[in-house]
Amino acid sequence: MMTYRFKFSKGEEIKFIGHLDIVQAFQRSIKRADLPIAYSNGFNPHQQIDFASPLSLGYVSEGEYGDLKLTQDLEPKEVMERLNAVLPDGMVIKELIRRRDGVKNTMASVSAGRYKAYLDSRITPKMVEENLENYFALKEIIVMKKTKKNFKETDIKPDIFQLINASEGESAIIEMVIAAGSTRNLKPESVAEGFYNFVGVEYNKFKIGFKRMDIYMVIDEKLVPLTYGVEF
């Protein structure tokens, strides 16, 4: 048995495809690639493949992660090439490594995510330049956050680790590193909404685009990508 960790991208072509469909696409592609995938035991065996934090519908991504287990030890380059040859348009494996034993799976490893928010034309790059630092300097950033039963005012500041002005040309872009995972989780929409409130512009999530750039775990008190330091 050998476990592999892979990093893949999700493009514009499939940004409205949900997480379960992404999982099924990988399962079908593994069969088409004729890879010796390992199966679980029990009455309903399933492929031993799992994924990190699901991507919100409508997002694109440069940094999605998963683990898969094969019954044979194949070269990572071969596994990546065979999968990329059959994956649907919009999905590309960018990195694939052998993962050593004893490492947490991708879902359990996640601590933070890096995103870009592409703001609508009412927000100019100059507005981002002049306001982002002061926005991040606020002691509290209060937004309405959805709970299981309702909405409530929530201070999201403790879950924002970094804000960067990533504007390009006429496009206003905010890059952010924020909490993610099972214990703490912040949606990038909330960060964008807080900035719109700060500059006095009405927030409309349907006018904003989001891209996940990477997902991080903590090693030696540092945030690192999920392939860092786990190679066999």
C-alpha positions as CSV (number, residue, x, y, z in Angstrom):
1,M,0.0,0.0,0.0
2,M,1.2,3.5,-0.7
3,T,-0.6,6.8,0.1
4,Y,-0.2,9.8,-2.2
5,R,-1.1,13.5,-1.5
6,F,-2.0,15.6,-4.5
7,K,-2.7,19.3,-5.1
8,F,-5.1,20.3,-7.9
9,S,-6.8,23.3,-9.4
10,K,-10.5,24.0,-10.1
11,G,-11.1,26.3,-13.0
12,E,-13.8,28.5,-14.3
13,E,-15.3,25.7,-16.3
14,I,-16.4,23.8,-13.2
15,K,-16.8,26.6,-10.5
16,F,-20.5,25.8,-10.1
17,I,-19.8,22.0,-9.7
18,G,-20.3,21.0,-6.0
19,H,-17.9,19.1,-3.8
20,L,-19.7,15.7,-4.1
21,D,-19.5,16.0,-7.9
22,I,-15.8,16.7,-7.7
23,V,-15.3,13.6,-5.5
24,Q,-17.3,11.5,-8.0
25,A,-15.3,12.9,-10.9
26,F,-12.0,11.8,-9.2
27,Q,-13.5,8.4,-8.5
28,R,-14.5,7.9,-12.2
29,S,-11.1,9.2,-13.4
30,I,-9.2,6.8,-11.1
31,K,-11.1,3.9,-12.8
32,R,-10.5,5.3,-16.3
33,A,-6.8,5.7,-15.5
34,D,-6.8,2.0,-14.4
35,L,-5.0,2.9,-11.2
36,P,-4.8,0.2,-8.5
37,I,-6.9,2.1,-6.0
38,A,-7.3,0.6,-2.5
39,Y,-10.9,0.0,-1.2
40,S,-12.3,0.1,2.3
41,N,-13.5,-3.1,4.0
42,G,-17.1,-3.8,4.9
43,F,-20.4,-4.3,3.1
44,N,-20.1,-1.2,1.0
45,P,-16.4,-0.8,-0.1
46,H,-15.4,2.6,-1.4
47,Q,-12.2,4.0,-2.8
48,Q,-9.7,5.2,-0.3
49,I,-9.6,8.8,-1.3
50,D,-10.4,11.9,0.8
51,F,-10.2,15.7,0.3
52,A,-9.4,18.8,2.3
53,S,-11.9,21.5,3.1
54,P,-14.7,21.6,0.4
55,L,-14.6,24.7,-1.8
56,S,-17.6,27.0,-1.8
57,L,-19.8,26.9,-4.9
58,G,-18.8,29.5,-7.4
59,Y,-15.2,29.7,-6.3
60,V,-12.2,28.8,-8.5
61,S,-9.0,27.5,-6.9
62,E,-5.3,27.0,-7.4
63,G,-4.8,25.0,-4.2
64,E,-7.1,22.0,-3.5
65,Y,-5.8,18.9,-1.9
66,G,-6.6,15.2,-1.4
67,D,-5.1,11.9,-0.4
68,L,-5.5,8.6,-2.2
69,K,-4.2,5.1,-1.4
70,L,-3.0,2.6,-4.0
71,T,-2.3,-1.1,-3.6
72,Q,0.9,-0.7,-5.5
73,D,3.8,1.7,-5.2
74,L,3.8,3.6,-8.5
75,E,6.0,6.6,-9.4
76,P,4.2,9.9,-8.5
77,K,4.9,11.3,-11.9
78,E,3.1,8.3,-13.5
79,V,0.1,8.6,-11.2
80,M,-0.2,12.3,-11.9
81,E,0.1,11.9,-15.7
82,R,-2.4,9.1,-15.8
83,L,-5.0,11.0,-13.8
84,N,-4.5,14.3,-15.7
85,A,-5.1,12.5,-19.0
86,V,-8.6,11.6,-18.0
87,L,-9.8,14.3,-15.5
88,P,-12.6,16.6,-16.7
89,D,-11.8,20.0,-18.2
90,G,-11.1,22.5,-15.4
91,M,-9.4,20.0,-13.1
92,V,-5.6,19.6,-13.2
93,I,-3.3,17.9,-10.7
94,K,-0.4,20.3,-10.2
95,E,1.6,18.3,-7.6
96,L,1.6,14.7,-6.4
97,I,3.9,13.1,-3.8
98,R,4.2,9.9,-1.8
99,R,2.9,10.6,1.7
100,R,4.6,9.0,4.7
101,D,2.6,7.1,7.3
102,G,1.4,8.7,10.5
103,V,0.4,12.0,8.8
104,K,-3.0,13.4,9.4
105,N,-5.4,13.2,6.4
106,T,-6.0,16.4,4.5
107,M,-9.3,17.3,6.2
108,A,-7.8,17.0,9.7
109,S,-4.7,19.0,8.7
110,V,-6.3,22.2,7.6
111,S,-5.7,25.3,9.7
112,A,-5.9,28.2,7.3
113,G,-6.6,29.2,3.7
114,R,-5.3,31.9,1.3
115,Y,-7.8,33.6,-0.9
116,K,-8.2,36.4,-3.4
117,A,-11.4,38.5,-3.5
118,Y,-12.0,40.2,-6.8
119,L,-14.1,43.3,-5.9
120,D,-16.6,44.9,-8.1
121,S,-16.1,48.1,-10.1
122,R,-17.5,50.3,-7.3
123,I,-14.3,49.6,-5.3
124,T,-11.2,51.0,-7.0
125,P,-7.6,49.9,-6.4
126,K,-7.0,53.3,-4.8
127,M,-9.8,52.7,-2.3
128,V,-8.1,49.4,-1.3
129,E,-4.7,51.1,-1.1
130,E,-6.0,53.9,1.2
131,N,-8.3,51.8,3.4
132,L,-7.0,48.2,3.7
133,E,-4.4,48.8,6.4
134,N,-6.8,50.8,8.6
135,Y,-9.5,48.1,8.1
136,F,-7.1,45.4,9.3
137,A,-6.0,47.7,12.2
138,L,-9.6,47.7,13.7
139,K,-9.8,46.1,17.1
140,E,-13.1,44.5,16.0
141,I,-14.6,43.7,12.6
142,I,-18.2,43.0,13.1
143,V,-20.3,41.3,10.4
144,M,-23.5,39.3,10.4
145,K,-22.5,35.6,10.4
146,K,-24.8,32.7,9.7
147,T,-25.4,30.2,12.5
148,K,-27.3,26.9,12.5
149,K,-30.6,28.7,13.3
150,N,-30.1,32.4,12.4
151,F,-27.7,35.2,11.9
152,K,-25.8,37.0,14.6
153,E,-23.2,39.8,14.9
154,T,-19.7,38.3,15.1
155,D,-16.2,39.7,15.5
156,I,-14.2,38.1,12.7
157,K,-10.9,39.9,13.4
158,P,-9.3,37.1,15.4
159,D,-9.7,34.8,12.4
160,I,-8.0,37.1,9.9
161,F,-4.3,36.4,9.9
162,Q,-3.2,38.6,6.9
163,L,-4.6,41.1,4.4
164,I,-2.7,42.2,1.3
165,N,-3.5,44.7,-1.4
166,A,-3.2,42.5,-4.5
167,S,-4.8,45.0,-7.0
168,E,-3.8,44.8,-10.6
169,G,-4.4,47.6,-13.1
170,E,-8.0,48.7,-12.7
171,S,-9.0,45.6,-10.7
172,A,-9.4,45.9,-7.0
173,I,-8.2,42.7,-5.3
174,I,-7.8,41.8,-1.7
175,E,-5.6,38.8,-0.8
176,M,-6.2,37.3,2.6
177,V,-5.0,34.5,4.9
178,I,-7.8,33.4,7.2
179,A,-8.7,30.6,9.6
180,A,-10.1,27.4,8.1
181,G,-10.7,23.9,9.4
182,S,-12.9,22.1,11.9
183,T,-12.2,24.2,15.0
184,R,-12.1,27.7,13.5
185,N,-13.4,28.7,10.1
186,L,-14.0,32.0,8.4
187,K,-15.5,32.6,5.0
188,P,-13.7,35.1,2.7
189,E,-17.1,36.6,1.9
190,S,-17.2,37.9,5.5
191,V,-13.9,39.6,5.1
192,A,-15.0,41.2,1.9
193,E,-18.3,42.3,3.5
194,G,-16.5,43.9,6.4
195,F,-14.3,45.9,4.0
196,Y,-17.3,47.1,2.0
197,N,-19.0,48.2,5.3
198,F,-15.8,50.0,6.3
199,V,-15.6,52.0,3.1
200,G,-19.4,52.7,3.0
201,V,-20.3,50.7,-0.1
202,E,-23.2,48.3,-0.2
203,Y,-22.1,44.7,-0.2
204,N,-23.3,42.3,-2.9
205,K,-21.7,38.9,-2.8
206,F,-22.9,38.1,-6.3
207,K,-20.7,40.9,-7.8
208,I,-17.5,39.6,-6.3
209,G,-15.3,36.7,-7.4
210,F,-13.3,34.5,-5.1
211,K,-10.2,32.3,-5.7
212,R,-8.6,29.9,-3.2
213,M,-4.9,30.2,-3.7
214,D,-3.8,27.5,-1.2
215,I,-4.6,25.7,2.0
216,Y,-2.3,25.6,5.0
217,M,-1.5,23.4,8.0
218,V,0.6,24.3,11.1
219,I,4.1,22.8,11.4
220,D,6.5,24.3,14.1
221,E,4.0,27.1,14.6
222,K,4.2,28.1,11.0
223,L,1.5,27.9,8.2
224,V,2.7,25.7,5.4
225,P,1.1,24.1,2.4
226,L,-0.4,20.6,2.9
227,T,2.4,18.9,0.9
228,Y,5.2,20.5,3.0
229,G,7.2,18.0,5.1
230,V,4.9,15.0,4.6
231,E,6.7,13.3,1.7
232,F,7.7,9.7,2.1
